[in-house]
């Protein structure tokens, strides 16, 4: 029998906690106001589990991106409700609405604003290549500037510390170390498969691809950029996986280095209690995966 590939665990920080996604499970752990750790997990209902087509290169990236938004928003809302000691959960319609608003705002800021800003200079810069590269650099500046700005907010700094705890815990797991705070503490807060690195790759890849797209008019140009979001995200996801799989290669280290550098903004050193929460989330994900695979 063919040996199964080891699961690549990943996740995100939420309010006072960490979400971890496994092969078949999504898990959440967060610190309750009374100091206890809230644990939750659910089966991952994903085409990546059921369909070989969804696991194909350049297809899986789109699936993962959409599911990351879906589960990320739902677990973020659940963590907020834990802090407020509420049990109500948004229905599917409410979650879809929030996702739509979030996506719309992101597309407006990171696609619409840079394009419109460079369009103002079209009379003095006739070259589409120069305009498009400038557009990409503005997009990069907006991303970094946004992350730097929110990093000064105390609540966001705590989220960034949980982000660091998530990465450190996954590092320890991937190196086979016991999941205890003292063994996790030496690991770095940055991780090559981080979503921050993915966002940076999306921006960089978009600069390269958009550079050679001719400008026609406002409507056509914006529609083309929206249409290219999916292939750009797919290419970026495959590049991220490649870099993480060959992280000892000098070329791959060069590829992931900017993403690791950007994580100096989006991660902080956590305390032991934050690491305990990250461990609890990873343990829930591992337990859920084992139960699902045993029942399959």
C-alpha positions as CSV (number, residue, x, y, z in Angstrom):
1,X,0.0,0.0,0.0
2,X,1.3,3.5,-0.9
3,X,2.4,5.4,2.2
4,X,0.2,8.5,2.9
5,X,1.8,11.8,2.6
6,X,2.2,13.5,6.0
7,X,-0.5,16.1,6.7
8,X,0.5,19.7,6.3
9,X,-1.1,21.5,9.2
10,X,-1.7,25.2,9.0
11,X,-4.1,27.8,10.3
12,X,-4.6,31.3,11.5
13,X,-4.8,33.4,14.7
14,X,-8.2,34.4,15.9
15,X,-9.4,36.5,18.9
16,X,-7.5,35.0,21.9
17,X,-6.9,31.8,20.1
18,X,-5.8,29.8,17.1
19,X,-7.5,27.9,14.3
20,X,-5.7,24.8,12.9
21,X,-6.7,23.1,9.6
22,X,-5.7,19.5,9.2
23,X,-6.3,16.9,6.5
24,X,-9.9,16.2,7.5
25,X,-10.6,18.5,10.4
26,X,-10.8,22.2,11.3
27,X,-10.1,22.9,15.0
28,X,-10.3,26.0,17.2
29,X,-8.9,26.7,20.6
30,X,-9.2,30.0,22.4
31,X,-8.7,31.4,25.9
32,X,-12.0,32.1,27.6
33,X,-12.5,35.1,29.9
34,X,-12.3,32.9,32.9
35,X,-9.0,31.5,31.9
36,X,-10.1,28.1,30.6
37,X,-9.4,26.9,27.1
38,X,-12.3,26.5,24.8
39,X,-11.9,23.7,22.3
40,X,-13.9,23.0,19.1
41,X,-13.5,21.0,16.0
42,X,-15.6,20.0,13.0
43,X,-15.1,17.8,10.0
44,X,-13.6,19.5,7.0
45,X,-16.2,19.2,4.2
46,X,-13.8,19.9,1.4
47,X,-13.6,18.9,-2.3
48,X,-9.9,18.3,-1.5
49,X,-11.0,15.3,0.5
50,X,-13.6,14.0,-1.9
51,X,-12.3,14.9,-5.4
52,X,-9.1,14.1,-7.1
53,X,-9.8,17.0,-9.5
54,X,-9.8,19.5,-6.7
55,X,-6.3,18.3,-5.6
56,X,-4.7,19.0,-9.0
57,X,-2.0,21.6,-9.1
58,X,-3.3,25.1,-9.9
59,X,-6.8,23.9,-9.0
60,X,-6.2,23.2,-5.3
61,X,-4.9,26.7,-4.7
62,X,-8.3,28.2,-5.6
63,X,-10.1,25.7,-3.4
64,X,-7.8,26.3,-0.5
65,X,-8.1,30.1,-0.9
66,X,-11.9,30.0,-0.8
67,X,-12.0,27.5,2.1
68,X,-9.5,29.6,4.1
69,X,-11.8,32.6,3.8
70,X,-14.9,30.5,4.7
71,X,-13.4,28.7,7.7
72,X,-11.3,31.7,8.7
73,X,-14.3,34.0,9.0
74,X,-16.5,31.4,10.8
75,X,-13.8,30.6,13.3
76,X,-13.0,34.2,13.9
77,X,-16.7,34.9,14.6
78,X,-16.9,31.9,16.9
79,X,-13.8,33.1,18.9
80,X,-15.5,36.5,19.3
81,X,-18.6,34.8,20.6
82,X,-16.5,32.8,23.1
83,X,-15.1,36.1,24.5
84,X,-18.7,37.5,24.8
85,X,-19.9,34.1,26.2
86,X,-22.5,33.7,23.5
87,X,-23.6,30.5,21.8
88,X,-25.3,31.9,18.7
89,X,-23.6,31.3,15.4
90,X,-24.1,33.0,12.1
91,X,-26.0,31.0,9.5
92,X,-24.5,30.2,6.2
93,X,-26.2,33.2,4.6
94,X,-24.6,35.6,7.2
95,X,-21.2,34.0,6.7
96,X,-21.5,34.4,2.9
97,X,-22.5,38.0,3.3
98,X,-19.4,38.8,5.5
99,X,-17.2,37.0,3.0
100,X,-18.7,38.9,0.1
101,X,-18.2,42.3,1.9
102,X,-14.6,41.4,2.9
103,X,-13.7,40.3,-0.7
104,X,-15.4,43.3,-2.2
105,X,-13.5,45.7,0.1
106,X,-10.2,43.9,-0.6
107,X,-10.7,44.0,-4.3
108,X,-11.6,47.7,-4.2
109,X,-8.6,48.7,-2.2
110,X,-5.9,46.4,-3.7
111,X,-7.1,46.4,-7.3
112,X,-9.3,49.4,-7.9
113,X,-7.3,52.1,-6.0
114,X,-3.8,51.3,-7.5
115,X,-5.3,51.1,-11.0
116,X,-7.1,54.4,-10.7
117,X,-4.1,56.1,-9.2
118,X,-1.9,55.1,-12.1
119,X,-4.5,56.0,-14.6
120,X,-4.2,59.6,-13.5
121,X,-0.6,59.5,-14.8
122,X,-1.4,58.0,-18.2
123,X,-1.1,61.3,-20.0
124,X,2.6,61.6,-18.9
125,X,3.5,57.9,-18.8
126,X,2.2,56.3,-22.1
127,X,3.9,53.0,-21.4
128,X,1.4,50.4,-20.2
129,X,4.3,48.3,-18.8
130,X,5.6,51.2,-16.6
131,X,2.0,52.0,-15.5
132,X,1.3,48.4,-14.6
133,X,4.5,47.9,-12.7
134,X,3.9,51.1,-10.8
135,X,0.4,49.9,-10.1
136,X,1.8,46.7,-8.6
137,X,4.3,48.6,-6.4
138,X,1.4,50.8,-5.1
139,X,-0.5,47.6,-4.3
140,X,2.6,46.2,-2.5
141,X,2.9,49.5,-0.5
142,X,-0.8,49.4,0.5
143,X,-0.4,45.8,1.8
144,X,2.7,46.5,3.8
145,X,1.4,49.9,5.0
146,X,-1.9,48.3,6.2
147,X,-0.1,45.6,8.1
148,X,2.3,48.1,9.7
149,X,-0.6,50.4,10.7
150,X,-2.7,47.8,12.4
151,X,0.3,46.3,14.2
152,X,0.2,49.4,16.5
153,X,-3.2,48.4,17.8
154,X,-3.0,46.5,21.2
155,X,-5.7,44.0,20.3
156,X,-4.1,43.2,16.9
157,X,-0.7,42.8,18.6
158,X,-2.2,40.0,20.7
159,X,-3.6,38.4,17.6
160,X,-0.1,38.6,16.1
161,X,1.3,36.9,19.2
162,X,-1.2,34.1,18.8
163,X,-0.1,34.0,15.1
164,X,3.5,33.5,16.3
165,X,2.3,30.7,18.7
166,X,0.6,28.9,15.8
167,X,3.8,28.9,13.7
168,X,6.0,27.9,16.6
169,X,3.7,25.0,17.5
170,X,3.6,23.7,13.9
171,X,7.4,24.0,13.7
172,X,7.7,21.8,16.8
173,X,5.2,19.3,15.4
174,X,6.9,19.1,12.1
175,X,10.3,18.5,13.8
176,X,8.8,15.7,16.0
177,X,9.3,17.6,19.3
178,X,6.9,17.2,22.2
179,X,4.1,19.8,22.2
180,X,5.1,21.5,25.4
181,X,5.8,25.3,25.9
182,X,9.4,24.7,26.8
183,X,10.1,22.7,23.7
184,X,8.1,25.0,21.5
185,X,9.7,28.3,22.8
186,X,13.0,28.0,20.8
187,X,11.2,27.9,17.4
188,X,10.8,31.0,15.2
189,X,7.5,32.8,14.9
190,X,7.8,32.9,11.1
191,X,6.8,29.9,8.9
192,X,7.3,29.5,5.1
193,X,3.7,28.4,4.5
194,X,2.2,31.4,6.3
195,X,-0.8,33.2,4.8
196,X,1.2,36.4,5.0
197,X,3.8,35.0,2.7
198,X,1.0,33.9,0.4
199,X,-0.4,37.4,0.2
200,X,3.0,38.8,-0.6
201,X,3.5,36.2,-3.4
202,X,0.1,37.1,-4.8
203,X,1.2,40.8,-5.1
204,X,4.6,39.9,-6.6
205,X,3.1,37.4,-9.1
206,X,0.5,40.0,-10.1
207,X,3.2,42.6,-10.8
208,X,4.8,40.2,-13.2
209,X,1.6,39.1,-14.9
210,X,-0.2,42.4,-15.0
211,X,2.9,44.1,-16.4
212,X,2.3,42.6,-19.9
213,X,-1.5,43.3,-19.9
214,X,-2.3,46.2,-22.3
215,X,-4.6,48.9,-21.0
216,X,-7.8,49.5,-22.9
217,X,-10.3,51.3,-20.8
218,X,-11.5,51.4,-17.2
219,X,-14.2,48.7,-17.5
220,X,-12.1,46.3,-19.6
221,X,-9.0,46.8,-17.5
222,X,-10.7,46.2,-14.2
223,X,-12.6,43.1,-15.5
224,X,-9.3,41.7,-16.8
225,X,-7.6,42.2,-13.4
226,X,-10.5,40.5,-11.6
227,X,-10.4,37.6,-14.0
228,X,-6.6,37.2,-13.4
229,X,-7.1,37.0,-9.6
230,X,-7.7,33.3,-9.7
231,X,-4.7,32.3,-11.9
232,X,-2.5,34.6,-9.9
233,X,-3.6,33.0,-6.6
234,X,-3.1,29.5,-8.1
235,X,0.4,30.3,-9.2
236,X,1.2,31.9,-5.9
237,X,-0.1,28.9,-3.9
238,X,2.0,26.4,-5.9
239,X,5.1,28.6,-5.5
240,X,4.4,28.7,-1.7
241,X,4.1,24.9,-1.5
242,X,7.2,24.5,-3.6
243,X,9.2,26.8,-1.4
244,X,8.0,25.0,1.8
245,X,8.7,21.6,0.4
246,X,12.3,22.5,-0.6
247,X,13.1,25.0,2.1
248,X,16.7,23.9,2.3
249,X,17.4,24.8,-1.3
250,X,19.2,28.1,-1.7
251,X,16.8,29.1,-4.5
252,X,13.7,28.2,-2.5
253,X,15.1,30.1,0.5
254,X,15.4,33.1,-1.7
255,X,11.8,32.6,-2.8
256,X,10.4,32.5,0.7
257,X,12.7,35.1,2.3
258,X,10.4,38.1,1.6
259,X,7.5,36.3,3.1
260,X,9.5,35.4,6.2
261,X,10.6,39.1,6.4
262,X,7.1,40.4,6.2
263,X,6.1,38.1,9.1
264,X,8.2,40.2,11.4
265,X,5.2,42.6,11.2
266,X,2.4,40.0,11.5
267,X,3.9,37.8,14.3
268,X,5.0,38.5,17.8
269,X,6.7,36.3,20.5
270,X,3.8,34.7,22.5
271,X,3.8,33.9,26.2
272,X,3.4,30.3,27.5
273,X,-0.4,30.6,27.9
274,X,-0.7,31.5,24.2
275,X,1.4,28.6,23.3
276,X,-0.8,26.3,25.4
277,X,-3.8,27.5,23.3
278,X,-2.0,26.8,20.0
279,X,-1.1,23.3,21.2
280,X,-4.7,22.7,22.2
281,X,-5.9,23.6,18.7
282,X,-3.3,21.4,17.0
283,X,-4.1,18.5,19.3
284,X,-7.8,18.9,18.4
285,X,-7.0,18.9,14.7
286,X,-4.7,15.8,15.0
287,X,-7.4,13.9,17.0
288,X,-10.1,14.8,14.5
289,X,-7.9,13.6,11.6
290,X,-7.2,10.3,13.3
291,X,-10.9,9.7,14.1
292,X,-11.9,10.6,10.5
293,X,-9.2,8.4,8.9
294,X,-10.0,5.5,11.2
295,X,-13.7,5.7,10.3
296,X,-13.0,6.0,6.5
